[in-house]
Amino acid sequence: MKHALGFIEYRSIARGLMAADMMLKNGNIELVQATVLCPGKFIAMVTGDIGAVKESVDKGFNFDPAFAISQFILPNIHPAVLPALTATTLVEIKGSMGIIETVDASSAIVAGDIAAKAANIELIEIRIARGMGGKSFVYLCGELSAANAAVRTVENNLGEEGLIIATSVIASPHPKLRF
């Protein structure tokens, strides 16, 4: 069972890829994603039991501190986060639509987890920093009150840290509005 998500970010693609390899060789974890993000950064995400994820993230982040930017571990991750990160959700968009735009990839992942735990919503996608100048977003749907509650909870938790660029909740989106 996947209880935790670990994340490292590097400013070098070459060194980040080596760090990701170190993470995978370190323990009993599963690679969620290892990819290049805008503007020329590299991230790796792994999942597994908290102890294995922590050890793996520490190993990857400390592989080359001169190029390492950030790391985090999200324990007790909501089950909807991984499918939203890998764009494999089978959610039918209905009700209201919420969007949370963040300054970076890690903030979007945390925002998605907070939103999913805060209200009865469906995470549609957590899109991280590809072709968006480093920004990321969370795309969700649900009843209007639930979408509002999820978005407001994220704003309350991450807004003061300056991690949220903008949010919106569209009460009745046009049926053809998709992106």
C-alpha positions in Angstrom: 0.0 0.0 0.0 1.3 3.4 -0.9 1.2 5.6 2.2 3.6 8.4 1.3 4.8 10.4 -1.7 8.4 11.7 -1.9 9.6 14.4 -4.2 13.0 15.9 -5.1 13.8 18.8 -7.5 17.1 19.5 -9.1 18.4 22.4 -11.2 20.3 20.0 -13.4 18.7 17.4 -15.6 21.8 15.2 -15.7 22.4 15.3 -12.0 18.7 14.9 -11.2 18.4 11.8 -13.3 21.3 10.3 -11.4 19.7 11.3 -8.1 16.5 9.5 -9.2 18.5 6.4 -10.0 19.9 6.6 -6.5 16.4 6.9 -5.0 15.2 3.8 -6.9 18.3 1.7 -5.9 17.9 2.7 -2.3 14.7 1.0 -1.2 11.4 -0.6 -1.7 9.7 2.3 -3.4 7.9 2.8 -6.7 8.7 5.6 -9.2 5.7 7.8 -9.9 7.4 10.2 -12.3 10.9 11.4 -13.2 10.8 14.2 -15.7 12.0 17.5 -16.9 10.0 20.6 -16.0 10.1 24.2 -17.0 12.4 26.0 -16.8 15.0 23.3 -17.3 14.6 21.6 -13.9 14.3 17.9 -13.1 11.9 16.2 -10.6 11.5 12.7 -9.3 8.5 11.4 -7.3 8.4 8.1 -5.5 5.7 6.4 -3.4 5.7 3.6 -0.8 5.8 3.2 2.9 6.9 6.3 4.8 10.2 4.9 6.0 11.3 3.7 2.6 10.2 7.0 0.9 12.0 9.1 3.5 15.2 7.1 3.1 14.9 7.3 -0.7 14.3 11.0 -0.8 17.1 11.8 1.6 19.5 9.7 -0.6 18.3 11.4 -3.8 18.4 14.9 -2.4 21.8 14.5 -0.8 23.3 12.9 -3.9 24.5 16.3 -5.2 23.5 19.2 -2.9 25.0 21.8 -5.3 22.2 21.0 -7.7 19.4 20.0 -5.3 16.6 22.6 -5.0 13.9 21.1 -2.8 12.6 17.9 -1.3 9.4 16.9 0.6 7.6 13.9 1.9 3.8 13.9 2.0 2.8 11.2 4.5 -0.7 9.6 4.4 -1.3 10.8 0.9 -5.0 10.9 -0.3 -5.6 8.0 -2.8 -6.8 10.4 -5.5 -3.5 12.3 -5.7 -1.4 9.7 -7.6 -4.0 9.2 -10.4 -4.4 13.0 -10.7 -0.6 13.4 -11.0 -0.3 10.8 -13.7 -3.4 12.0 -15.6 -5.1 8.6 -15.2 -8.3 9.6 -13.4 -11.5 8.3 -14.6 -13.5 11.2 -13.3 -16.6 12.4 -15.2 -16.6 16.2 -14.8 -19.8 17.2 -13.2 -21.0 20.0 -10.9 -18.7 22.8 -10.3 -15.1 23.1 -11.4 -12.3 24.4 -9.2 -8.8 25.5 -10.3 -5.9 26.2 -7.9 -2.8 27.7 -9.7 0.5 27.4 -7.8 4.0 28.8 -8.1 5.6 25.4 -8.4 5.2 21.7 -8.8 5.5 20.7 -5.1 2.8 23.3 -4.1 0.4 21.8 -6.5 0.9 18.3 -5.2 0.3 19.5 -1.6 -2.7 21.6 -2.7 -4.3 18.6 -4.4 -3.8 16.5 -1.3 -5.3 19.2 0.9 -8.2 19.7 -1.4 -9.0 16.0 -1.6 -8.9 15.7 2.2 -10.9 18.9 2.8 -14.1 18.2 0.9 -16.1 15.6 -1.1 -14.5 16.6 -4.5 -12.9 14.7 -7.3 -9.4 15.5 -8.4 -9.2 15.6 -12.1 -5.6 16.5 -12.7 -2.6 17.9 -11.0 -0.6 19.4 -13.8 3.0 20.2 -12.9 5.2 22.9 -14.5 5.4 21.7 -18.1 5.1 24.6 -20.6 3.8 26.9 -18.0 7.0 28.8 -16.9 7.3 26.7 -13.7 3.7 27.2 -12.6 1.4 24.3 -11.8 -2.3 23.7 -11.2 -4.9 21.5 -9.6 -8.1 20.9 -11.5 -11.1 19.4 -9.5 -14.9 19.1 -9.6 -17.8 18.5 -7.3 -20.8 20.2 -5.8 -20.5 23.9 -5.6 -20.2 24.0 -1.8 -17.6 21.2 -1.8 -15.5 22.8 -4.6 -15.6 26.1 -2.7 -14.6 24.4 0.6 -11.7 22.5 -1.0 -10.4 25.7 -2.7 -10.8 27.9 0.4 -9.0 25.3 2.6 -6.1 25.2 0.2 -6.0 29.0 0.2 -6.0 29.1 4.0 -3.2 26.5 4.2 -0.9 27.7 1.4 -1.9 31.3 0.7 0.1 33.0 3.4 3.3 31.3 2.2 2.8 32.9 -1.2 2.4 29.5 -3.0 -0.9 30.3 -4.6 -1.1 32.5 -7.7 -4.8 32.4 -8.2 -7.9 30.2 -7.7 -11.3 30.0 -9.2 -14.5 28.0 -8.8 -16.9 28.0 -11.8 -20.4 27.1 -10.5 -21.8 25.8 -13.7 -19.1 25.5 -16.4 -20.2 25.3 -20.0 -20.3 21.7 -21.1 -17.8 22.3 -23.8 -15.3 24.0 -21.5 -12.3 21.5 -21.3 -8.6 22.0 -21.4 
